[in-house]
């Protein structure tokens, strides 16, 4: 990808965005700089904005790159531009317990996307619901499962379980679509409509635990790492309105080289599957278009 200059100010969507320290190396193993991060997000702005629009964002920021400290951030920074929309919503929406209020940002346009990229927010995570015009938490429009391998399970093993989950969801009337997570696993999304978060969350829990009971040698539906050895953890918890998932097309800060939460075709979810990097994702978008939009998940 083209290298950007050390710093520059760009005007996008009528807003000025100052881009700084663009030569800072964010992924040392690959020499991938903040300028490359900005270039990537510009290249995928249309499809990722379809995923981000009207969803509050949790950022994972890496100020010194993936070799330095990282931190989660829900609150919009005090220096967030006024033109970036924010909503004051509980830190744990949908929780039965009171929680503090958080001023959540929403990324509506390319200018906002690049502003967050300049803040070294490499990872952008979003919930399964949209925020309403007055800050209300809407019903989910998608069901998600995070397939996370335990020790001794490779991506081929996760792909095998993903195919099984797809078949079982189809039995219940849900069509699931895969996104390789950019980490070790696979996310599966299925469109849903007219159901409350509680109903979707309860269904996901029942589904995951039932599948784990049917395949105890291959699947686990609890978080405890010691129970995951040799198995795939079917994480259903991200359907709770207080939880979020790595947004499709976001970069990940998981390893030495940059990877992406990348939408895939089911024909790819076979032995030999690999996680994808940013250049591959951009090439695929140019060739195949936005798979999330094609599947009704945008």
N, C-alpha and C positions, 0 to 999 in steps of 0.2 A: 504494500500500500504506500501511497505517496507520503513522504515525510513533510510535516508542517514545520513552519519556522518556529523559533523559540517562543515568540509571543505575537499575538495579533488581535485585532478587534474586528469582528464580522457583524454585519447587519443581516438578520434573518427574520422573516415574518414581521418586519418593521421594528424589531428590537435589536439593540446593540448587545453583543455578548463578547466580553473580554476573555480571551484564551491565553493562559499563562503557563510557563514552564513546560512547553510542548516537547522539549527535548528530554524531559525526565523519563528514565527507563522504568516502565511499570512491570514488565515481565522480563527479568534479567536473562533468563535462558534463551529467549528468542530475540532480545534487543527491541522489544515492542514498547514504543514510547507513548506518552500521553497524546502526542500528536497523532499516532496511529489509532489510539482509542477514539479520538474525536473523528478521524476519518472513517473508522468503522461505523460509528453511530450515525454519521451523516449518510453513509451508504445504505443503512438499513432503517432509516428514519420512518419511511412510510409503513412498513409492516410492524415495527415495534411500537409506533404510535397508536396503531390500531389496538394493540394489546394494553397499552398504558392509559389510553384516554378514559377519563372518568373513573379511574381506579386510584386510590391513595397509594403512595409509594413508600416502601421501606428501602433505604439505601444501605449498601455495604460499601464503605469508603476505605480506600487504601492510599492515604496521603503520600507515602513514600514507595508505593508499589507493593507487589504481593509479598516481597521479602520483609516488609516492615509491619507495623501494627495495623490491624484492621478494626473497624468498629461499625456496629449497626446504628442507624439513625432513623428515627421516625419523625421527630419534630423538624419542621422547616427551620433552617438556620436563621438567625436574626438578620443576616445580610442577604437573604433570598430576595431577588427582585420583586417589586410589587406586581409585575405583570404575570408572575407565576401564581396560579390559583392555589389557595389553601382552604382547608376546612377544619374546624375544631370538632373533633370526634374523640370519644374515649380511646385510651391506649389499647384497650382490649374490647373492641366492639363485640356485642353478642354474649359477653360474659354475664353470669348471674350475679357476680360480685361487682361493687362499685370500683371504678378505676379512674385514674387521673385523666384529664383532658390533654390531648395532643393536637398541635397544629400541623396537620398532615399536608404535604404538597401533592399536587396532581400535575402530571406532565402532559400538556395538551398539544404542544407544537415542537418543531425542530429546534427553535431557539431555546426552549426549556430543556430539551434533551441534551443539547450541547453545553448548557450552563451546568447541568449536573455532571456531565462527563468531565468538565473542567474542575469540578470539585473532587475529582478522583473517585466518584461513585461508580466504580466499575460494574457492580452488580445492582440491578433494580428488581425488587421483589414486589409482587402485587397480590391482593386477595382475589377470591373467586366472585366478588360482587362489585357492582358499580356504586359510586356515591351519587346521591340525588342532587338536584340543583340547590337545595337548602341544607345539604350536608347530611341527609338521611342515608342509612346503610340499607342498600337494596337487597333483594333476594339474589342468590347466586345464579349465574347463567352458565356455569360449567361445574362439572364434577372432576376432581383430580385425585390421582393416586401417585405417590412417589415410591418407586421401586428401588430400594437401596440394598446393595449386596453386603452380606456379612463376610467375615474373614474366610478366605478360601473359595469365594465365588467371583468369577470374572464377568465381563459384560455379556459374553455368550450365555452364561447362566441366567442373567437378568432378562435377556431377550426371550429365552424360553418361557420364563414366568410371565413376561409381558403378553406373549401370545395366548397363554392360558387365561390370563385376566381378561383379555379382549373377548375370548369365547364366552366366558361366564357373564360378562357385562351384556353381551349381545343377547343372551338368554333372558335378561331382564329388560331388554328393549333399549339399551344404551349402545351407541356406536362410539368406540374409543379411538383416539388418534395419538401416536407416539411423538415424544420430544426427548431426544437424548439430552441428559441434564447438563452436560459439560463437566460433570464430575465423574462419579463411578456408575451412575444408574440411568434410569429412564423414567420420565414423567408420562402418565397417560391422562388425557383430557377427554371428556365427553360432554357435549352440550346438554343442558337441562333448562327447563322453563317452568314458571308458575309453581315453584316449590320453595318453601321457606328454608333458611339455613339450617334450622333444627332438623327438618325432615331429611335434607340432603346429607347432613353430618351423621345422623342416625343410620341412614341407609349405608353410607360408606363404612361405618364401623361394623355394622352387621355383616356386610359383604366381605370385608377383609378378614374378620374373625372366622366367618364360616369357611372361607377358602383355606385359611390356615389350618383349621380343624380337619378339612378334607385332605390336605397335603402337608402333614406335620413334618415330614422329612425335608421339605423344600421351601416352605413359606412360614413366616412368623408375622404376627400382627401386633407385637408389643415392642416398645422402644429399647428395652434392656439389651445392650450390646452383646453380653455373654450368651444370650439366647439366639443370636443371629448367626453364630458360627456355622458355615456351610449352608446357609439359607439366605433367602431374599426377604427383607423386611418390607411388607406392604403397608406403607404409611398412609393411613386414612385421615389423620388428624388435621391436615391442611385444608379440609373442608369446613373447619370451624371459622366463623367470620373474623376471629382475632388472629388467624394465621395467614401467612402469605407464602407464595411459591416463586422461585426464580422465573421471571417473566420470559416467555419465549422470545428469542433473539438477544437476550441480555448476555454480555460477557460474563465469565465466571473467573474467580480468583483461586482456582483449585490446584494449580500445578505450575511447572516451570514455564510452559508455553500457554498462550491464551486459548481458551476454549469457549464455546457458546452453547447456551440452551437452544438446541437446534431442532425445529420441526422436521419429521422424517416421514417417508412412506412406509407402509407395512412391509412392502417387498424388501426393504432394507433390514428389517428386524430379524436377522438370521445370524448364523455363526459367522464370525469375522467382522462383526459390527464394531465401529470405532467412533469415538467422540469427534466432533468437528471443530475446526478453528475458524476464525473470522473470515479469512480469505475464501475458504471453501463455502461458507454460508453465503457470502456475497455472490459468488459464482453461481451457486444453486438458485438464488433468488432471480438472477438475471435469466437463467435457463428455464426454471420451473414455476416461477412466481411464488406467491405467498401461500404456503400450504395451510396455514391456520385459517386464513380467509376462505380458502377453498372448502374447508371442512366446517364452516359455520362457526368458527371460534374466534371471530374478530368483531 
